[in-house]
């Protein structure tokens, strides 16, 4: 999505560019005609009928029309839709767990928030948790975003609940998000995540996601037990199909701050 700043005068002229306004009519001022010519020169608009397939161009679809919002522009929202998680990561800042009584918004509340996001003209949302895929209504949430023409830009996940069915459903809903998957080092991941087989789950998820032509970014949290495995980990992730690796330091907060055990040597 490309964002271009425009002046008030340019925006006023762009609002007229709906495929139905005749710019040869005398209602336009000289200043407006100059602005329109500038927009044509910059390649932001073109005159209907000037291209081979546009000789009888209809008015643009309502979804393409320019809209005014009273709030300042916000490109996207990073949204935690649950505190629940199927893992017990030793460094979780949220101290997430499986407790369904945790303060989690209902689907009705989620829909109301999506309505507000749409009213504010915010074009994209990324979803995280906890583990967002533990919600039984995850695809219903995505469907509501699609119904409001809001892009699901990213899904932050541990990868264990990624399935063929999930990916096919996302495609059906017109969404192809980037998956951001945590992977904390070859031979180290299971220990930090508190789940045996977590490393194999990451490999399976990345290979499955990329087979659907969706991107995968990986994140790695450094501690004394995995700091010497960055290169090995990056190479392994590239082999599986991930396109980037973000490395961050461990925070001595959340569950990590409460730990009684220390990283393995």
Long-range contacts (C-beta under 8 A, 24 or more apart in sequence): 1-123, 1-124, 1-151, 3-75, 4-44, 9-35, 10-35, 10-38, 10-39, 11-66, 13-39, 14-39, 14-44, 14-45, 14-66, 15-65, 15-66, 17-45, 17-60, 18-59, 18-60, 18-65, 19-48, 19-57, 19-58, 19-59, 19-60, 20-58, 20-59, 23-47, 63-149, 67-121, 69-119, 69-120, 69-121, 71-120, 71-121, 73-121, 74-120, 74-122, 75-122, 75-123, 75-124, 76-122, 76-123, 76-124, 76-125, 76-126, 76-153, 77-117, 77-122, 77-124, 77-125, 77-126, 78-125, 78-126, 78-128, 79-113, 79-125, 79-126, 79-127, 79-128, 80-128, 80-129, 80-130, 81-105, 81-110, 81-127, 81-128, 81-129, 81-130, 81-132, 81-135, 81-138, 81-141, 82-129, 82-130, 82-131, 82-132, 82-134, 82-135, 83-129, 83-130, 84-129, 84-130, 84-131, 84-134, 84-135, 85-129, 85-130, 85-131, 85-134, 85-158, 86-131, 86-134, 86-158, 86-160, 86-161, 86-195, 87-131, 87-158, 87-160, 87-193, 87-194, 87-195, 87-198, 88-193, 88-194, 88-195, 89-158, 89-182, 89-192, 89-193, 89-194, 89-255, 90-191, 90-192, 90-193, 90-194, 90-255, 90-256, 90-259, 90-261, 91-192, 91-221, 91-223, 91-250, 91-251, 91-254, 91-255, 91-256, 92-254, 92-255, 92-256, 93-251, 93-253, 93-254, 93-255, 93-256, 94-129, 94-130, 94-254, 95-254, 95-255, 95-258, 96-129, 96-130, 96-131, 104-135, 107-137, 107-140, 107-141, 110-137, 110-141, 110-144, 111-144, 114-141, 114-144, 114-145, 114-148, 114-150, 115-148, 117-148, 117-150, 118-148, 118-149, 118-150, 122-150, 123-150, 123-151, 124-150, 124-151, 124-152, 124-153, 125-150, 125-151, 125-152, 125-153, 126-152, 126-153, 126-154, 126-155, 126-156, 126-177, 126-180, 127-152, 127-154, 127-155, 127-156, 128-155, 128-156, 129-156, 131-157, 131-158, 131-160, 131-161, 132-156, 132-157, 133-157, 133-161, 133-162, 133-166, 134-161, 138-166, 139-166, 139-169, 139-170, 139-173, 142-169, 142-170, 142-173, 142-175, 143-173, 145-175, 146-173, 146-174, 146-175, 151-175, 152-177, 153-177, 153-178, 154-178, 154-179, 154-180, 154-217, 155-179, 155-180, 156-180, 157-181, 157-205, 158-182, 158-193, 158-198, 158-201, 158-202, 159-201, 159-202, 159-204, 159-205, 159-206, 160-195, 160-198, 160-201, 160-205, 162-204, 162-205, 162-208, 162-209, 163-208, 164-208, 167-208, 167-209, 167-212, 167-214, 168-212, 170-214, 171-212, 176-212, 176-213, 176-214, 177-214, 178-214, 178-215, 178-216, 178-217, 179-205, 179-206, 179-209, 179-214, 179-215, 179-216, 179-217, 180-216, 180-217, 180-218, 180-219, 181-205, 181-206, 181-216, 181-217, 181-218, 181-219, 181-242, 182-218, 182-219, 182-220, 182-221, 183-218, 183-219, 183-220, 183-233, 183-237, 183-242, 184-220, 184-221, 184-226, 185-220, 185-225, 185-226, 185-229, 185-230, 185-232, 185-233, 186-229, 186-232, 186-233, 186-236, 187-229, 188-225, 188-226, 188-229, 188-264, 191-225, 191-263, 191-264, 192-221, 192-223, 192-225, 192-226, 202-240, 203-240, 206-237, 206-240, 206-241, 206-242, 207-240, 207-241, 209-241, 210-240, 210-241, 210-242, 215-243, 216-241, 216-242, 216-243, 217-242, 217-243, 217-244, 217-245, 217-246, 218-242, 218-244, 218-245, 218-246, 219-245, 219-246, 219-247, 219-248, 220-245, 220-246, 220-247, 220-248, 221-248, 221-249, 221-250, 222-247, 222-248, 222-249, 222-250, 223-250, 223-263, 224-262, 224-263, 224-265, 225-263, 225-264, 225-265, 226-263
